[in-house]
């Protein structure tokens, strides 16, 4: 029974030593390094977000300008057609004959 307890104790010591070594090799970054990395990533993400916002704003301006131009063209076309319809109606009703 003594031999079994000794082997168990040696197993615990070997396992503990292996765990300590693994802890040193796979330990997370220090707080200072982690904060620095988080700050750098945050700065990068903020810059990316700013660029995306700028791109969206530019696209929105382009779309609005195109919409305004098309609306103006449609209004001119509608005014022209309304004028034509008005002239035809006057001719059909002899609007100018009474004057």
Biopython code that builds the backbone (N, CA, C, O; Angstrom):
import numpy as np
from Bio.PDB.StructureBuilder import StructureBuilder

atoms = [
    (1, "UNK", "N", (0.831, -1.190, 0.000)),
    (1, "UNK", "CA", (0.000, 0.000, 0.000)),
    (1, "UNK", "C", (0.873, 1.249, 0.000)),
    (1, "UNK", "O", (0.482, 2.273, -0.560)),
    (2, "UNK", "N", (2.002, 1.182, 0.596)),
    (2, "UNK", "CA", (2.914, 2.301, 0.641)),
    (2, "UNK", "C", (3.423, 2.659, -0.742)),
    (2, "UNK", "O", (3.591, 3.837, -1.058)),
    (3, "UNK", "N", (3.668, 1.663, -1.561)),
    (3, "UNK", "CA", (4.155, 1.893, -2.910)),
    (3, "UNK", "C", (3.080, 2.611, -3.730)),
    (3, "UNK", "O", (3.419, 3.486, -4.527)),
    (4, "UNK", "N", (1.824, 2.279, -3.568)),
    (4, "UNK", "CA", (0.729, 2.916, -4.291)),
    (4, "UNK", "C", (0.603, 4.370, -3.867)),
    (4, "UNK", "O", (0.406, 5.244, -4.712)),
    (5, "UNK", "N", (0.712, 4.641, -2.576)),
    (5, "UNK", "CA", (0.618, 6.023, -2.101)),
    (5, "UNK", "C", (1.799, 6.849, -2.602)),
    (5, "UNK", "O", (1.627, 8.025, -2.921)),
    (6, "UNK", "N", (2.988, 6.265, -2.680)),
    (6, "UNK", "CA", (4.162, 6.961, -3.176)),
    (6, "UNK", "C", (4.032, 7.289, -4.647)),
    (6, "UNK", "O", (4.408, 8.377, -5.084)),
    (7, "UNK", "N", (3.498, 6.347, -5.414)),
    (7, "UNK", "CA", (3.294, 6.584, -6.852)),
    (7, "UNK", "C", (2.245, 7.672, -7.069)),
    (7, "UNK", "O", (2.369, 8.514, -7.959)),
    (8, "UNK", "N", (1.219, 7.631, -6.239)),
    (8, "UNK", "CA", (0.169, 8.650, -6.341)),
    (8, "UNK", "C", (0.734, 10.022, -6.013)),
    (8, "UNK", "O", (0.410, 11.007, -6.676)),
    (9, "UNK", "N", (1.579, 10.086, -4.989)),
    (9, "UNK", "CA", (2.195, 11.345, -4.604)),
    (9, "UNK", "C", (3.121, 11.862, -5.695)),
    (9, "UNK", "O", (3.107, 13.053, -6.006)),
    (10, "UNK", "N", (3.924, 10.979, -6.279)),
    (10, "UNK", "CA", (4.802, 11.370, -7.393)),
    (10, "UNK", "C", (3.980, 11.840, -8.597)),
    (10, "UNK", "O", (4.372, 12.776, -9.295)),
    (11, "UNK", "N", (2.855, 11.194, -8.832)),
    (11, "UNK", "CA", (1.960, 11.601, -9.927)),
    (11, "UNK", "C", (1.421, 13.011, -9.708)),
    (11, "UNK", "O", (1.356, 13.815, -10.637)),
    (12, "UNK", "N", (1.032, 13.299, -8.457)),
    (12, "UNK", "CA", (0.551, 14.641, -8.127)),
    (12, "UNK", "C", (1.665, 15.674, -8.319)),
    (12, "UNK", "O", (1.427, 16.752, -8.862)),
    (13, "UNK", "N", (2.883, 15.343, -7.871)),
    (13, "UNK", "CA", (4.002, 16.275, -8.045)),
    (13, "UNK", "C", (4.320, 16.510, -9.518)),
    (13, "UNK", "O", (4.535, 17.648, -9.934)),
    (14, "UNK", "N", (4.352, 15.442, -10.304)),
    (14, "UNK", "CA", (4.644, 15.576, -11.734)),
    (14, "UNK", "C", (3.531, 16.370, -12.437)),
    (14, "UNK", "O", (3.800, 17.230, -13.275)),
    (15, "UNK", "N", (2.293, 16.065, -12.081)),
    (15, "UNK", "CA", (1.160, 16.793, -12.675)),
    (15, "UNK", "C", (1.179, 18.266, -12.301)),
    (15, "UNK", "O", (0.903, 19.130, -13.133)),
    (16, "UNK", "N", (1.511, 18.550, -11.032)),
    (16, "UNK", "CA", (1.588, 19.946, -10.585)),
    (16, "UNK", "C", (2.692, 20.697, -11.295)),
    (16, "UNK", "O", (2.513, 21.847, -11.695)),
    (17, "UNK", "N", (3.856, 20.038, -11.457)),
    (17, "UNK", "CA", (4.969, 20.679, -12.154)),
    (17, "UNK", "C", (4.599, 20.944, -13.620)),
    (17, "UNK", "O", (4.880, 22.012, -14.164)),
    (18, "UNK", "N", (3.968, 19.953, -14.237)),
    (18, "UNK", "CA", (3.545, 20.129, -15.635)),
    (18, "UNK", "C", (2.532, 21.275, -15.738)),
    (18, "UNK", "O", (2.584, 22.069, -16.676)),
    (19, "UNK", "N", (1.625, 21.356, -14.784)),
    (19, "UNK", "CA", (0.629, 22.439, -14.791)),
    (19, "UNK", "C", (1.266, 23.802, -14.630)),
    (19, "UNK", "O", (0.870, 24.761, -15.293)),
    (20, "UNK", "N", (2.266, 23.896, -13.741)),
    (20, "UNK", "CA", (2.956, 25.182, -13.548)),
    (20, "UNK", "C", (3.693, 25.596, -14.813)),
    (20, "UNK", "O", (3.634, 26.757, -15.218)),
    (21, "UNK", "N", (4.391, 24.644, -15.441)),
    (21, "UNK", "CA", (5.097, 24.957, -16.698)),
    (21, "UNK", "C", (4.118, 25.379, -17.794)),
    (21, "UNK", "O", (4.362, 26.347, -18.515)),
    (22, "UNK", "N", (3.019, 24.652, -17.910)),
    (22, "UNK", "CA", (2.013, 25.003, -18.914)),
    (22, "UNK", "C", (1.448, 26.396, -18.631)),
    (22, "UNK", "O", (1.187, 27.165, -19.556)),
    (23, "UNK", "N", (1.262, 26.711, -17.360)),
    (23, "UNK", "CA", (0.762, 28.043, -16.990)),
    (23, "UNK", "C", (1.706, 29.143, -17.425)),
    (23, "UNK", "O", (1.268, 30.192, -17.897)),
    (24, "UNK", "N", (3.013, 28.907, -17.266)),
    (24, "UNK", "CA", (3.981, 29.915, -17.711)),
    (24, "UNK", "C", (3.967, 30.091, -19.229)),
    (24, "UNK", "O", (4.044, 31.209, -19.739)),
    (25, "UNK", "N", (3.867, 28.965, -19.942)),
    (25, "UNK", "CA", (3.926, 29.038, -21.406)),
    (25, "UNK", "C", (2.630, 29.553, -22.031)),
    (25, "UNK", "O", (2.662, 30.201, -23.077)),
    (26, "UNK", "N", (1.511, 29.273, -21.408)),
    (26, "UNK", "CA", (0.222, 29.648, -21.993)),
    (26, "UNK", "C", (-0.499, 30.734, -21.198)),
    (26, "UNK", "O", (-1.706, 30.919, -21.349)),
    (27, "UNK", "N", (0.222, 31.432, -20.375)),
    (27, "UNK", "CA", (-0.392, 32.474, -19.553)),
    (27, "UNK", "C", (-0.940, 33.582, -20.449)),
    (27, "UNK", "O", (-0.342, 33.886, -21.481)),
    (28, "UNK", "N", (-2.055, 34.186, -20.079)),
    (28, "UNK", "CA", (-2.583, 35.306, -20.862)),
    (28, "UNK", "C", (-1.641, 36.505, -20.771)),
    (28, "UNK", "O", (-0.749, 36.556, -19.925)),
    (29, "UNK", "N", (-1.858, 37.438, -21.638)),
    (29, "UNK", "CA", (-1.036, 38.648, -21.659)),
    (29, "UNK", "C", (-1.192, 39.412, -20.355)),
    (29, "UNK", "O", (-2.170, 39.236, -19.628)),
    (30, "UNK", "N", (-0.234, 40.246, -20.077)),
    (30, "UNK", "CA", (-0.322, 41.071, -18.876)),
    (30, "UNK", "C", (-1.446, 42.083, -19.056)),
    (30, "UNK", "O", (-1.902, 42.331, -20.172)),
    (31, "UNK", "N", (-1.877, 42.654, -17.962)),
    (31, "UNK", "CA", (-2.954, 43.642, -18.027)),
    (31, "UNK", "C", (-2.613, 44.811, -18.917)),
    (31, "UNK", "O", (-3.457, 45.297, -19.670)),
    (32, "UNK", "N", (-1.378, 45.264, -18.834)),
    (32, "UNK", "CA", (-0.937, 46.399, -19.645)),
    (32, "UNK", "C", (-0.985, 46.049, -21.138)),
    (32, "UNK", "O", (-1.439, 46.845, -21.960)),
    (33, "UNK", "N", (-0.506, 44.839, -21.473)),
    (33, "UNK", "CA", (-0.527, 44.410, -22.875)),
    (33, "UNK", "C", (-1.956, 44.245, -23.374)),
    (33, "UNK", "O", (-2.269, 44.627, -24.502)),
    (34, "UNK", "N", (-2.820, 43.681, -22.546)),
    (34, "UNK", "CA", (-4.209, 43.468, -22.917)),
    (34, "UNK", "C", (-4.925, 44.799, -23.132)),
    (34, "UNK", "O", (-5.658, 44.963, -24.107)),
    (35, "UNK", "N", (-4.717, 45.732, -22.236)),
    (35, "UNK", "CA", (-5.340, 47.052, -22.381)),
    (35, "UNK", "C", (-4.845, 47.739, -23.651)),
    (35, "UNK", "O", (-5.627, 48.360, -24.370)),
    (36, "UNK", "N", (-3.561, 47.628, -23.920)),
    (36, "UNK", "CA", (-2.997, 48.225, -25.125)),
    (36, "UNK", "C", (-3.608, 47.603, -26.379)),
    (36, "UNK", "O", (-3.949, 48.310, -27.327)),
    (37, "UNK", "N", (-3.745, 46.277, -26.379)),
    (37, "UNK", "CA", (-4.339, 45.593, -27.536)),
    (37, "UNK", "C", (-5.800, 45.985, -27.716)),
    (37, "UNK", "O", (-6.251, 46.217, -28.837)),
    (38, "UNK", "N", (-6.536, 46.058, -26.611)),
    (38, "UNK", "CA", (-7.948, 46.462, -26.688)),
    (38, "UNK", "C", (-8.051, 47.889, -27.217)),
    (38, "UNK", "O", (-8.911, 48.179, -28.048)),
    (39, "UNK", "N", (-7.185, 48.780, -26.745)),
    (39, "UNK", "CA", (-7.196, 50.170, -27.200)),
    (39, "UNK", "C", (-6.894, 50.236, -28.708)),
    (39, "UNK", "O", (-7.557, 50.963, -29.449)),
    (40, "UNK", "N", (-5.895, 49.475, -29.147)),
    (40, "UNK", "CA", (-5.536, 49.472, -30.572)),
    (40, "UNK", "C", (-6.682, 48.947, -31.430)),
    (40, "UNK", "O", (-7.001, 49.511, -32.477)),
    (41, "UNK", "N", (-7.296, 47.859, -30.972)),
    (41, "UNK", "CA", (-8.432, 47.310, -31.732)),
    (41, "UNK", "C", (-9.605, 48.280, -31.741)),
    (41, "UNK", "O", (-10.279, 48.434, -32.760)),
    (42, "UNK", "N", (-9.850, 48.930, -30.614)),
    (42, "UNK", "CA", (-10.926, 49.923, -30.547)),
    (42, "UNK", "C", (-10.672, 51.084, -31.493)),
    (42, "UNK", "O", (-11.585, 51.560, -32.168)),
    (43, "UNK", "N", (-9.424, 51.536, -31.536)),
    (43, "UNK", "CA", (-9.066, 52.633, -32.441)),
    (43, "UNK", "C", (-9.267, 52.214, -33.893)),
    (43, "UNK", "O", (-9.784, 52.981, -34.705)),
    (44, "UNK", "N", (-8.855, 50.993, -34.209)),
    (44, "UNK", "CA", (-9.027, 50.480, -35.571)),
    (44, "UNK", "C", (-10.505, 50.377, -35.927)),
    (44, "UNK", "O", (-10.918, 50.794, -37.009)),
    (45, "UNK", "N", (-11.308, 49.816, -35.008)),
    (45, "UNK", "CA", (-12.747, 49.682, -35.265)),
    (45, "UNK", "C", (-13.409, 51.050, -35.408)),
    (45, "UNK", "O", (-14.286, 51.232, -36.253)),
    (46, "UNK", "N", (-12.992, 52.009, -34.586)),
    (46, "UNK", "CA", (-13.555, 53.359, -34.675)),
    (46, "UNK", "C", (-13.229, 53.978, -36.031)),
    (46, "UNK", "O", (-14.092, 54.589, -36.662)),
    (47, "UNK", "N", (-11.992, 53.823, -36.476)),
    (47, "UNK", "CA", (-11.603, 54.346, -37.788)),
    (47, "UNK", "C", (-12.385, 53.681, -38.910)),
    (47, "UNK", "O", (-12.826, 54.349, -39.845)),
    (48, "UNK", "N", (-12.560, 52.357, -38.818)),
    (48, "UNK", "CA", (-13.348, 51.643, -39.822)),
    (48, "UNK", "C", (-14.788, 52.142, -39.839)),
    (48, "UNK", "O", (-15.374, 52.338, -40.904)),
    (49, "UNK", "N", (-15.352, 52.346, -38.655)),
    (49, "UNK", "CA", (-16.736, 52.837, -38.561)),
    (49, "UNK", "C", (-16.853, 54.236, -39.154)),
    (49, "UNK", "O", (-17.819, 54.530, -39.857)),
    (50, "UNK", "N", (-15.880, 55.100, -38.878)),
    (50, "UNK", "CA", (-15.898, 56.457, -39.427)),
    (50, "UNK", "C", (-15.849, 56.424, -40.958)),
    (50, "UNK", "O", (-16.560, 57.177, -41.624)),
    (51, "UNK", "N", (-15.004, 55.545, -41.508)),
    (51, "UNK", "CA", (-14.918, 55.425, -42.972)),
    (51, "UNK", "C", (-16.226, 54.913, -43.556)),
    (51, "UNK", "O", (-16.670, 55.384, -44.603)),
    (52, "UNK", "N", (-16.843, 53.947, -42.880)),
    (52, "UNK", "CA", (-18.118, 53.417, -43.366)),
    (52, "UNK", "C", (-19.196, 54.495, -43.326)),
    (52, "UNK", "O", (-19.985, 54.620, -44.262)),
    (53, "UNK", "N", (-19.232, 55.265, -42.258)),
    (53, "UNK", "CA", (-20.210, 56.349, -42.147)),
    (53, "UNK", "C", (-19.994, 57.370, -43.249)),
    (53, "UNK", "O", (-20.953, 57.838, -43.862)),
    (54, "UNK", "N", (-18.750, 57.715, -43.502)),
    (54, "UNK", "CA", (-18.431, 58.672, -44.555)),
    (54, "UNK", "C", (-18.870, 58.144, -45.916)),
    (54, "UNK", "O", (-19.432, 58.888, -46.720)),
    (55, "UNK", "N", (-18.615, 56.853, -46.180)),
    (55, "UNK", "CA", (-19.031, 56.253, -47.448)),
    (55, "UNK", "C", (-20.546, 56.271, -47.603)),
    (55, "UNK", "O", (-21.064, 56.581, -48.676)),
    (56, "UNK", "N", (-21.257, 55.935, -46.521)),
    (56, "UNK", "CA", (-22.725, 55.924, -46.565)),
    (56, "UNK", "C", (-23.259, 57.335, -46.799)),
    (56, "UNK", "O", (-24.189, 57.525, -47.582)),
    (57, "UNK", "N", (-22.671, 58.326, -46.120)),
    (57, "UNK", "CA", (-23.109, 59.709, -46.311)),
    (57, "UNK", "C", (-22.904, 60.147, -47.758)),
    (57, "UNK", "O", (-23.774, 60.798, -48.337)),
    (58, "UNK", "N", (-21.764, 59.796, -48.345)),
    (58, "UNK", "CA", (-21.474, 60.168, -49.743)),
    (58, "UNK", "C", (-22.460, 59.494, -50.690)),
    (58, "UNK", "O", (-22.966, 60.127, -51.617)),
    (59, "UNK", "N", (-22.732, 58.222, -50.460)),
    (59, "UNK", "CA", (-23.699, 57.511, -51.308)),
    (59, "UNK", "C", (-25.092, 58.116, -51.156)),
    (59, "UNK", "O", (-25.821, 58.253, -52.138)),
    (60, "UNK", "N", (-25.461, 58.476, -49.932)),
    (60, "UNK", "CA", (-26.772, 59.087, -49.700)),
    (60, "UNK", "C", (-26.870, 60.432, -50.420)),
    (60, "UNK", "O", (-27.899, 60.743, -51.019)),
    (61, "UNK", "N", (-25.788, 61.236, -50.359)),
    (61, "UNK", "CA", (-25.791, 62.517, -51.081)),
    (61, "UNK", "C", (-25.960, 62.306, -52.581)),
    (61, "UNK", "O", (-26.715, 63.024, -53.237)),
    (62, "UNK", "N", (-25.254, 61.315, -53.117)),
    (62, "UNK", "CA", (-25.346, 61.016, -54.550)),
    (62, "UNK", "C", (-26.762, 60.581, -54.920)),
    (62, "UNK", "O", (-27.315, 61.032, -55.923)),
    (63, "UNK", "N", (-27.341, 59.707, -54.107)),
    (63, "UNK", "CA", (-28.700, 59.226, -54.374)),
    (63, "UNK", "C", (-29.697, 60.380, -54.309)),
    (63, "UNK", "O", (-30.573, 60.488, -55.167)),
    (64, "UNK", "N", (-29.572, 61.248, -53.292)),
    (64, "UNK", "CA", (-30.489, 62.384, -53.169)),
    (64, "UNK", "C", (-30.352, 63.345, -54.344)),
    (64, "UNK", "O", (-31.352, 63.843, -54.861)),
    (65, "UNK", "N", (-29.128, 63.604, -54.763)),
    (65, "UNK", "CA", (-28.921, 64.509, -55.899)),
    (65, "UNK", "C", (-29.525, 63.918, -57.173)),
    (65, "UNK", "O", (-30.156, 64.630, -57.953)),
    (66, "UNK", "N", (-29.331, 62.621, -57.379)),
    (66, "UNK", "CA", (-29.932, 61.956, -58.539)),
    (66, "UNK", "C", (-31.457, 62.030, -58.468)),
    (66, "UNK", "O", (-32.120, 62.280, -59.475)),
    (67, "UNK", "N", (-32.005, 61.811, -57.273)),
    (67, "UNK", "CA", (-33.461, 61.861, -57.102)),
    (67, "UNK", "C", (-33.989, 63.270, -57.387)),
    (67, "UNK", "O", (-35.032, 63.428, -58.023)),
    (68, "UNK", "N", (-33.266, 64.294, -56.912)),
    (68, "UNK", "CA", (-33.695, 65.677, -57.174)),
    (68, "UNK", "C", (-33.661, 65.991, -58.667)),
    (68, "UNK", "O", (-34.568, 66.627, -59.203)),
    (69, "UNK", "N", (-32.605, 65.537, -59.324)),
    (69, "UNK", "CA", (-32.493, 65.774, -60.773)),
    (69, "UNK", "C", (-33.629, 65.086, -61.516)),
    (69, "UNK", "O", (-34.265, 65.686, -62.382)),
    (70, "UNK", "N", (-33.885, 63.816, -61.173)),
    (70, "UNK", "CA", (-34.964, 63.079, -61.841)),
    (70, "UNK", "C", (-36.323, 63.695, -61.534)),
    (70, "UNK", "O", (-37.185, 63.754, -62.411)),
    (71, "UNK", "N", (-36.527, 64.153, -60.302)),
    (71, "UNK", "CA", (-37.797, 64.790, -59.948)),
    (71, "UNK", "C", (-37.991, 66.077, -60.748)),
    (71, "UNK", "O", (-39.092, 66.364, -61.219)),
    (72, "UNK", "N", (-36.920, 66.846, -60.898)),
    (72, "UNK", "CA", (-37.012, 68.067, -61.702)),
    (72, "UNK", "C", (-37.333, 67.752, -63.153)),
    (72, "UNK", "O", (-38.157, 68.428, -63.770)),
    (73, "UNK", "N", (-36.682, 66.721, -63.705)),
    (73, "UNK", "CA", (-36.963, 66.313, -65.085)),
    (73, "UNK", "C", (-38.407, 65.849, -65.240)),
    (73, "UNK", "O", (-39.066, 66.181, -66.225)),
    (74, "UNK", "N", (-38.900, 65.079, -64.265)),
    (74, "UNK", "CA", (-40.288, 64.614, -64.322)),
    (74, "UNK", "C", (-41.272, 65.773, -64.222)),
    (74, "UNK", "O", (-42.307, 65.772, -64.888)),
    (75, "UNK", "N", (-40.949, 66.762, -63.389)),
    (75, "UNK", "CA", (-41.831, 67.918, -63.262)),
    (75, "UNK", "C", (-41.898, 68.704, -64.575)),
    (75, "UNK", "O", (-42.971, 69.128, -65.002)),
    (76, "UNK", "N", (-40.734, 68.892, -65.208)),
    (76, "UNK", "CA", (-40.714, 69.591, -66.497)),
    (76, "UNK", "C", (-41.533, 68.837, -67.529)),
    (76, "UNK", "O", (-42.296, 69.438, -68.284)),
    (77, "UNK", "N", (-41.376, 67.520, -67.561)),
    (77, "UNK", "CA", (-42.138, 66.698, -68.513)),
    (77, "UNK", "C", (-43.634, 66.790, -68.220)),
    (77, "UNK", "O", (-44.441, 66.900, -69.143)),
    (78, "UNK", "N", (-44.009, 66.745, -66.930)),
    (78, "UNK", "CA", (-45.428, 66.841, -66.569)),
    (78, "UNK", "C", (-45.987, 68.208, -66.941)),
    (78, "UNK", "O", (-47.102, 68.299, -67.454)),
    (79, "UNK", "N", (-45.221, 69.279, -66.687)),
    (79, "UNK", "CA", (-45.676, 70.626, -67.059)),
    (79, "UNK", "C", (-45.866, 70.737, -68.567)),
    (79, "UNK", "O", (-46.840, 71.324, -69.037)),
    (80, "UNK", "N", (-44.925, 70.168, -69.321)),
    (80, "UNK", "CA", (-45.014, 70.208, -70.789)),
    (80, "UNK", "C", (-46.260, 69.467, -71.275)),
    (80, "UNK", "O", (-46.990, 69.969, -72.130)),
    (81, "UNK", "N", (-46.497, 68.294, -70.739)),
    (81, "UNK", "CA", (-47.676, 67.513, -71.164)),
    (81, "UNK", "C", (-48.976, 68.185, -70.730)),
    (81, "UNK", "O", (-49.960, 68.163, -71.469)),
    (82, "UNK", "N", (-48.988, 68.779, -69.541)),
    (82, "UNK", "CA", (-50.182, 69.484, -69.082)),
    (82, "UNK", "C", (-50.481, 70.675, -69.990)),
    (82, "UNK", "O", (-51.638, 70.953, -70.306)),
    (83, "UNK", "N", (-49.430, 71.369, -70.404)),
    (83, "UNK", "CA", (-49.603, 72.489, -71.326)),
    (83, "UNK", "C", (-50.184, 72.013, -72.657)),
    (83, "UNK", "O", (-51.069, 72.654, -73.223)),
    (84, "UNK", "N", (-49.673, 70.874, -73.150)),
    (84, "UNK", "CA", (-50.199, 70.323, -74.405)),
    (84, "UNK", "C", (-51.674, 69.956, -74.271)),
    (84, "UNK", "O", (-52.477, 70.250, -75.157)),
    (85, "UNK", "N", (-52.029, 69.305, -73.145)),
    (85, "UNK", "CA", (-53.421, 68.909, -72.914)),
    (85, "UNK", "C", (-54.297, 70.158, -72.816)),
    (85, "UNK", "O", (-55.410, 70.178, -73.342)),
    (86, "UNK", "N", (-53.803, 71.195, -72.147)),
    (86, "UNK", "CA", (-54.576, 72.429, -72.017)),
    (86, "UNK", "C", (-54.812, 73.063, -73.384)),
    (86, "UNK", "O", (-55.917, 73.519, -73.675)),
    (87, "UNK", "N", (-53.781, 73.094, -74.222)),
    (87, "UNK", "CA", (-53.928, 73.666, -75.572)),
    (87, "UNK", "C", (-54.919, 72.855, -76.393)),
    (87, "UNK", "O", (-55.743, 73.429, -77.104)),
    (88, "UNK", "N", (-54.853, 71.535, -76.306)),
    (88, "UNK", "CA", (-55.804, 70.694, -77.057)),
    (88, "UNK", "C", (-57.230, 70.917, -76.564)),
    (88, "UNK", "O", (-58.169, 70.973, -77.359)),
    (89, "UNK", "N", (-57.381, 71.041, -75.261)),
    (89, "UNK", "CA", (-58.720, 71.259, -74.712)),
    (89, "UNK", "C", (-59.267, 72.598, -75.167)),
    (89, "UNK", "O", (-60.446, 72.714, -75.500)),
    (90, "UNK", "N", (-58.417, 73.603, -75.183)),
    (90, "UNK", "CA", (-58.870, 74.922, -75.640)),
    (90, "UNK", "C", (-59.276, 74.882, -77.107)),
    (90, "UNK", "O", (-60.286, 75.467, -77.497)),
    (91, "UNK", "N", (-58.477, 74.184, -77.923)),
    (91, "UNK", "CA", (-58.824, 74.067, -79.339)),
    (91, "UNK", "C", (-60.133, 73.319, -79.505)),
    (91, "UNK", "O", (-60.963, 73.702, -80.329)),
    (92, "UNK", "N", (-60.329, 72.258, -78.736)),
    (92, "UNK", "CA", (-61.546, 71.468, -78.856)),
    (92, "UNK", "C", (-62.760, 72.260, -78.390)),
    (92, "UNK", "O", (-63.857, 72.082, -78.918)),
    (93, "UNK", "N", (-62.575, 73.124, -77.416)),
    (93, "UNK", "CA", (-63.692, 73.897, -76.881)),
    (93, "UNK", "C", (-63.786, 75.290, -77.485)),
    (93, "UNK", "O", (-64.650, 76.081, -77.108)),
    (94, "UNK", "N", (-62.912, 75.579, -78.405)),
    (94, "UNK", "CA", (-62.865, 76.901, -79.057)),
    (94, "UNK", "C", (-62.700, 78.023, -78.044)),
    (94, "UNK", "O", (-63.432, 79.012, -78.076)),
    (95, "UNK", "N", (-61.728, 77.863, -77.138)),
    (95, "UNK", "CA", (-61.466, 78.873, -76.103)),
    (95, "UNK", "C", (-61.048, 80.197, -76.723)),
    (95, "UNK", "O", (-61.477, 81.259, -76.272)),
    (96, "UNK", "N", (-60.226, 80.140, -77.739)),
    (96, "UNK", "CA", (-59.717, 81.359, -78.342)),
    (96, "UNK", "C", (-60.723, 82.042, -79.247)),
    (96, "UNK", "O", (-60.525, 83.211, -79.579)),
    (97, "UNK", "N", (-61.796, 81.376, -79.668)),
    (97, "UNK", "CA", (-62.768, 81.929, -80.606)),
    (97, "UNK", "C", (-63.632, 82.990, -79.960)),
    (97, "UNK", "O", (-64.131, 83.879, -80.650)),
    (98, "UNK", "N", (-63.820, 82.920, -78.661)),
    (98, "UNK", "CA", (-64.704, 83.872, -77.990)),
    (98, "UNK", "C", (-63.994, 85.185, -77.695)),
    (98, "UNK", "O", (-64.654, 86.201, -77.480)),
    (99, "UNK", "N", (-62.681, 85.189, -77.680)),
    (99, "UNK", "CA", (-61.947, 86.387, -77.335)),
    (99, "UNK", "C", (-61.930, 87.396, -78.417)),
    (99, "UNK", "O", (-61.340, 88.465, -78.256)),
]
sb = StructureBuilder()
sb.init_structure("model")
sb.init_model(0)
sb.init_chain("A")
sb.init_seg("    ")
for serial, (resi, resn, name, xyz) in enumerate(atoms, 1):
    if name == "N":
        sb.init_residue(resn, " ", resi, " ")
    sb.init_atom(name, np.array(xyz, "f"), 0.0, 1.0, " ", f" {name:<3s}", serial, name[0])
structure = sb.get_structure()
